[in-house]
Amino acid sequence: MRQQGKFTVLLSSAGRRVALLRLFCQTLKHLGFEGRLVVADSSRTAPTFHLANSSFQVPPCLDPSFPQAVLDICRREGVDLIVPTIDTELPVYAAHRDSFASEGVLVAVSSQETIDICRDKVRTHSWLGEHGFPTVEQWCGVPLPSYVPFPVIVKPRHGSASVGVCRAQDREEMEFYLRRIKDPMVEIELTGIEYTVNFYVSRKGRVVSAVPHQRMEVRAGEVSKGVTVKHGGLMETARRLGEALPQAFGAMNFQCFLGVDGVARITEINGRFGGGYPLAYHAGADFPRWLIEAALGREVDRPEYFDQWDDGCTMLRYDDAVYVKKSELEPPNDRVRQSGHV
């Protein structure tokens, strides 16, 4: 049970999400809480593992023991809010969110149905078409037509973070990738301006805020340079998308290409904080605060927040590092306590 004036956030599989960890820490301070950040990760080499107030090494998220391991941490540390950060753990948390709720812990995850739509790119494509959202032409598990407008993108049906995504210039190259990628699919390569739209859905199903940013430069699947753009059409698409997805909740994002015809064709939906979310935060969209308030039972559902953020806010990311001693990478205990580092 949460103690008065205290609040604990657990970032799950936090990995390199140092910026997100610091944003939650900053938000807790602004709200006047004696806040703590806890990290649960399968690897002690995760940078966030050495920056949180408390860190726990847990089994990989697909291990059957993972949910219980996290639940034990929640009880031990008095966790109020769990924030999943990677795609593979979202179905696990969606399936167990009621178990966490019974312990007084809010998990920032959408319903199982929405997560299933987001995780399966073929299902994403089908759902988008059924609900009238423009998307990309796609083939999966069926013979390709005799004419394919190359170049095309070949990628895993259940992939994440651009892992396994390949560009094929011709049929021979495409077939090479199709033989080597597990459960592959093929998409037409879209042209135009690439955008990510970060949006927040309240527990009542309202899209509270939508912040598009142009992906000026991308590295390893994540935006390295971006700029916020108050594009009314993209913001309205986020509103329609978030309110159409069944029991969507929390921080989400979608990626799209805005063509010269003015049509934004959606390529994927992610049911979590995007890697470029800190740009939306610095523009004025405080998703961490809204999640914390939701955990406190003070639901944020104010339509005036929708466009209350700065147009033209630019993010220029750079590399940084965490330095640890040998002893900090060895597992003598089940946790590493590093008070004050965040």
C-alpha positions in Angstrom: 0.0 0.0 0.0 1.3 3.5 -0.9 2.5 5.6 1.9 1.4 9.2 2.1 3.8 11.5 0.2 5.6 8.6 -1.4 5.3 7.1 -4.9 7.3 4.4 -6.6 7.6 3.8 -10.4 8.9 0.5 -11.8 10.4 0.7 -15.3 10.3 -2.8 -16.8 13.0 -4.0 -19.2 14.2 -0.4 -19.2 17.5 -1.1 -21.0 18.9 2.1 -22.4 15.8 4.2 -21.6 17.8 6.6 -19.3 16.0 9.7 -20.6 12.6 8.2 -19.8 13.8 7.2 -16.3 14.9 10.7 -15.6 11.7 12.2 -16.9 9.7 10.1 -14.4 12.1 11.2 -11.6 11.7 14.9 -12.6 7.9 14.6 -12.8 7.7 13.0 -9.3 9.8 15.9 -7.9 7.5 18.5 -9.6 4.5 16.8 -8.0 6.1 17.0 -4.6 6.5 13.2 -4.0 9.3 11.5 -2.3 9.6 9.4 -5.4 11.6 6.3 -6.2 12.5 4.7 -9.5 12.9 1.0 -9.6 14.2 -0.9 -12.7 13.6 -4.6 -13.5 15.7 -6.0 -16.3 17.1 -9.3 -17.4 20.6 -7.9 -17.8 22.8 -6.1 -15.3 24.5 -4.4 -18.3 21.4 -2.3 -18.9 22.4 1.4 -18.3 19.3 2.1 -16.4 20.1 -0.8 -14.0 22.9 1.3 -12.6 21.0 4.6 -12.4 17.8 3.7 -10.6 17.2 3.9 -6.8 16.8 0.1 -6.8 17.4 -2.4 -9.6 16.5 -6.1 -9.9 17.6 -8.7 -12.3 14.6 -10.7 -13.4 14.0 -13.6 -15.9 13.4 -12.6 -19.6 9.9 -11.4 -20.1 8.8 -14.5 -22.0 9.9 -16.8 -19.2 6.9 -18.1 -17.3 8.3 -16.9 -14.0 8.6 -13.3 -15.1 5.2 -12.0 -13.9 5.6 -13.5 -10.5 9.1 -12.1 -10.2 7.9 -8.6 -11.0 4.9 -9.0 -8.6 7.3 -10.0 -5.8 9.4 -6.8 -6.5 6.2 -4.7 -6.4 5.3 -6.1 -3.0 8.8 -5.7 -1.7 9.3 -2.1 -3.0 5.8 -0.7 -2.6 5.5 -0.1 -6.4 2.5 2.1 -7.5 3.0 2.1 -11.2 4.6 -0.2 -13.7 5.8 1.2 -17.1 6.6 -1.5 -19.7 9.1 -0.3 -22.3 9.5 -3.1 -24.9 7.1 -4.7 -27.3 7.7 -8.3 -26.2 6.6 -7.8 -22.6 3.4 -5.9 -23.5 1.3 -9.1 -24.0 2.5 -10.5 -20.7 1.6 -7.4 -18.8 -1.8 -7.1 -20.6 -2.6 -10.7 -19.5 -1.6 -10.1 -15.9 -2.7 -6.5 -15.3 -5.6 -7.5 -13.1 -3.2 -9.5 -10.8 -1.1 -6.4 -10.4 -4.3 -4.2 -9.9 -5.3 -6.5 -7.0 -2.0 -5.5 -5.3 -2.7 -1.8 -5.8 -0.3 -1.5 -8.8 -1.4 0.2 -12.0 0.2 -1.3 -15.2 0.5 1.3 -18.0 -0.7 -1.1 -20.7 -3.7 -1.4 -23.0 -6.1 -4.3 -23.3 -4.9 -7.7 -24.6 -6.9 -7.1 -27.8 -5.2 -3.8 -28.5 -1.8 -5.2 -27.8 -2.4 -8.1 -30.1 -3.4 -5.6 -32.9 -0.2 -3.7 -32.3 2.2 -6.6 -32.0 1.1 -8.4 -35.2 1.9 -6.3 -38.2 -0.5 -8.3 -40.4 -3.3 -7.8 -37.9 -2.4 -4.1 -37.6 -2.7 -3.8 -41.4 -6.1 -5.5 -41.4 -7.4 -3.5 -38.5 -6.4 -0.2 -40.0 -8.1 -1.1 -43.3 -11.3 -2.2 -41.5 -11.4 1.1 -39.6 -10.7 3.4 -42.6 -7.1 4.4 -41.9 -4.8 4.6 -44.9 -1.9 2.1 -44.7 0.7 0.5 -46.8 0.2 -2.3 -49.4 1.3 -5.6 -47.9 1.6 -9.3 -48.6 2.1 -12.1 -46.1 1.7 -15.9 -46.5 0.3 -15.6 -50.0 1.9 -15.8 -53.4 3.1 -12.4 -54.5 1.7 -10.9 -57.6 3.7 -11.2 -60.8 4.4 -7.5 -60.7 5.8 -6.0 -57.6 6.7 -2.3 -57.6 10.3 -2.5 -56.3 12.0 -1.5 -54.0 10.1 -3.2 -51.2 10.6 -3.7 -47.5 10.9 -7.3 -46.1 10.5 -7.6 -42.4 9.4 -9.9 -39.6 5.7 -10.1 -38.9 6.2 -9.7 -35.2 9.4 -7.6 -35.3 10.4 -4.7 -33.2 12.9 -1.8 -33.2 13.6 -2.3 -37.0 15.4 -5.6 -36.2 15.4 -7.8 -39.4 14.0 -5.0 -41.6 15.6 -5.3 -45.1 15.2 -3.3 -48.3 15.0 -5.3 -51.5 15.8 -3.7 -54.9 14.5 -6.6 -57.0 12.8 -10.0 -56.9 16.0 -12.0 -56.4 17.0 -9.9 -53.4 13.5 -10.1 -52.0 13.4 -13.9 -52.2 16.8 -14.0 -50.5 15.4 -12.1 -47.5 12.2 -14.1 -47.5 14.1 -17.3 -47.0 16.1 -15.9 -44.1 13.6 -13.9 -42.1 11.3 -15.7 -39.7 7.7 -15.3 -40.5 8.3 -12.6 -43.1 6.1 -10.1 -44.8 6.5 -7.7 -47.7 5.5 -4.1 -47.9 5.7 -1.4 -50.6 8.3 1.1 -49.7 6.5 4.4 -49.0 7.8 7.8 -49.9 7.2 11.2 -48.3 7.9 12.7 -44.9 8.2 10.2 -42.1 6.5 11.0 -38.8 6.0 9.5 -35.4 2.9 10.7 -33.5 3.1 10.1 -29.7 -0.3 10.2 -28.1 -1.8 9.5 -24.6 -5.1 7.7 -24.0 -6.9 8.2 -20.7 -8.5 5.3 -18.9 -11.8 6.6 -20.1 -10.6 6.1 -23.7 -10.1 9.8 -24.6 -6.9 10.9 -26.4 -5.7 13.6 -24.1 -2.7 14.7 -26.3 -1.2 14.0 -29.7 2.3 15.2 -30.7 3.6 14.5 -34.2 7.3 14.8 -34.9 9.1 14.6 -38.1 11.8 11.9 -38.1 14.7 14.0 -39.5 17.3 11.3 -38.8 17.0 7.7 -37.7 19.6 5.4 -36.2 19.1 1.8 -35.2 15.3 2.1 -35.7 15.0 5.1 -33.3 14.8 8.8 -34.1 18.1 10.6 -33.5 16.9 14.0 -34.8 13.4 15.2 -34.8 11.2 18.2 -34.7 7.6 18.6 -33.4 5.0 19.7 -36.0 1.5 20.9 -35.2 -0.1 19.0 -38.1 -3.9 19.0 -37.6 -4.5 16.0 -39.8 -1.9 13.8 -38.0 -3.3 14.9 -34.6 -6.8 14.1 -35.6 -5.7 10.7 -36.9 -4.2 10.0 -33.5 -7.4 10.9 -31.8 -9.4 8.6 -34.1 -6.9 5.8 -33.7 -6.6 6.0 -29.9 -10.4 6.1 -29.4 -11.0 3.3 -31.9 -8.6 0.8 -30.4 -10.4 -1.4 -27.8 -9.6 -0.2 -24.2 -6.4 1.5 -25.2 -4.5 3.2 -22.3 -1.4 5.2 -21.6 1.5 6.2 -23.8 1.2 5.0 -27.4 2.5 6.1 -30.8 2.1 5.4 -34.5 4.5 5.8 -37.5 3.4 7.0 -40.9 4.6 8.6 -44.2 2.9 11.8 -45.3 2.8 11.6 -49.1 2.7 14.5 -51.6 -1.0 13.7 -52.0 -1.5 14.8 -48.3 -2.4 11.3 -47.2 -0.7 9.9 -44.1 -0.3 6.1 -44.5 0.3 4.3 -41.2 3.0 1.6 -41.1 2.8 0.6 -37.4 1.2 1.2 -34.0 3.1 0.8 -30.8 1.4 0.3 -27.4 4.2 1.8 -25.3 6.4 4.9 -24.9 8.3 5.5 -28.2 12.0 5.9 -28.1 11.5 9.5 -29.2 8.9 10.3 -26.6 11.3 12.7 -24.6 10.9 15.2 -27.5 7.1 15.3 -26.9 7.7 15.7 -23.1 10.0 18.7 -23.7 7.5 20.2 -26.1 5.0 20.1 -23.2 3.1 16.8 -23.3 3.7 15.3 -19.8 2.7 11.7 -20.2 4.6 10.6 -17.0 2.5 13.0 -14.9 -0.7 11.7 -16.3 0.2 8.1 -15.6 1.1 8.9 -12.1 -2.1 10.8 -11.6 -4.1 7.9 -13.1 -2.4 5.6 -10.5 -3.6 8.0 -7.8 -7.1 7.8 -9.1 -7.0 11.4 -10.5 -7.7 10.6 -14.1 -6.6 13.2 -16.6 -9.3 13.8 -19.2 -8.9 17.4 -20.2 -9.4 18.1 -23.9 -7.6 21.4 -23.7 -4.3 19.5 -23.3 -4.7 18.1 -26.8 -2.7 20.8 -28.5 -1.0 22.5 -25.6 2.6 21.8 -26.6 5.3 23.7 -28.5 5.5 23.5 -32.3 9.0 23.3 -33.7 10.7 21.8 -30.6 13.8 20.0 -31.8 15.6 17.0 -30.4 19.3 16.3 -31.2 20.3 13.1 -29.5 23.8 12.1 -28.7 25.7 9.2 -27.1 26.4 9.1 -23.4 27.7 6.3 -21.2 27.4 4.8 -17.7 30.6 3.5 -16.1 30.4 0.7 -13.5 32.9 -1.4 -11.5 33.3 -5.1 -12.0 31.6 -5.8 -8.7 28.4 -4.0 -9.9 28.0 -6.4 -12.8 28.4 -9.5 -10.7 25.2 -11.0 -9.1 26.0 -11.5 -5.4 22.5 -10.1 -4.5 19.2 -9.9 -6.3 19.4 -6.1 -6.5 21.7 -3.1 -6.8 20.7 0.0 -4.8 22.0 3.3 -6.1 20.2 6.0 -4.2 20.2 9.4 -5.7 21.6 8.6 -9.1 18.4 9.4 -11.0 
